[in-house]
Amino acid sequence: MPRAVRFDGYGDVDVLRVVDVERPVPGPDEVLVRVRAAGINPGESAIREGLFDAMWPATFPSGQGSDLAGVVEELGEQVQNVAVGDEVIGFTDRRASHAEYVAVPAANVTPRPPGVPWEAAGALPVVGTTAYAAVRAVGAGPGDTVVIAGAAGGVGTLASQLARNAGATVIGLAGPDHSDWLAAHGITPVAYGEGVADRVRGAAGDGGPNAFIDTFGADYVRMAVEDLGIRPDRVNTLINHADAQRYGTRTDGNAQGASADVLAELAAGIADGDLEVPVARTYPLEQVRDAYRELERRHTLGKIVLVP
């Protein structure tokens, strides 16, 4: 029988288990995908811990995961424009991709270009579409100086590159261990911590920064508006919704960016060498607990990926 990640109640990584499940049966408008790679994301940790219980309650036993890349093995009777054997990148909203097989709406998959490695493909959907929406929200373009907090994380690495590709100057806030990667990708690294606003102003030069993307949380929304003087409509946070409401900033993320068309555009950028999805490490499905332990330290460069 195929294997899948499950948990029976909220808690830390120890509630996760890998169990035998029935092979999913695709619905009329779905495809069955044999998963080759599936990224893991901080939001999944928060859901598993029950932090979003009021908004997105789990039904137990619960599956987990949204990102996926794999090979189509079966089609629903209404599916067109997808064939058995197609290699695809996609996403599911049913907390189900951390598994060997997943049934997913055909509208949520796009072809995997040959130049996109499986691990990068499986890591792409959530971080890629979230970064895409965040960069679009602040209107990054030529003449802009965009600051990105958490620039070495899963979303931050993509947002930094997308803003750079849009013609903006990008300042990336990250730990010193990741400065070389950022600089090699045309992003000015600035260390986070005490005095960061002064370091940002110094890196930005005359005129200072005029847009800010917060992928980390903490005090960055307040800093962007009060210390750096950035207009609230050009600040986007993925984490600190309380400060977003207080200052009137934007909160665009995966919900505003998730689509097969956006995935196709991002995948083409990877295939063309315009984007990189850095993969910090891969884990077999059976080591899902170890994968999340590493993720929750919040120090990795890019993504951690399960390989069923």
Buried (B, 14 or more C-beta within 10 A) or exposed (E): EBBBBBBEEBEEBEBBBBEEBEEBEBBEBBBBBBBBBBBBBBBBBEBBBEEEEEEEEBEEEBBBBBBBBBBBBBBBEEBEEBEEEBBBBBBBEBBBBBBBBBBBBBBBBBBBBEEBBBBBBBBBBBBBBBBBBBBBBBBBEEEBBBBBBBBBBBBBBBBBBBBBBBEBBBBBBBBEEBBEBBEEBEBBBBBBEEEBBEBBBEBBEEEBBBBBBBBBBBBBBBBBBEBBEBBBEBBBBBBBEEBBEEBEBBBBBBEBBBBBEBBBBBBBBBBEEEBBBBBBBBBEBEBBBBBBBBBBEEBBBBBBBBBB
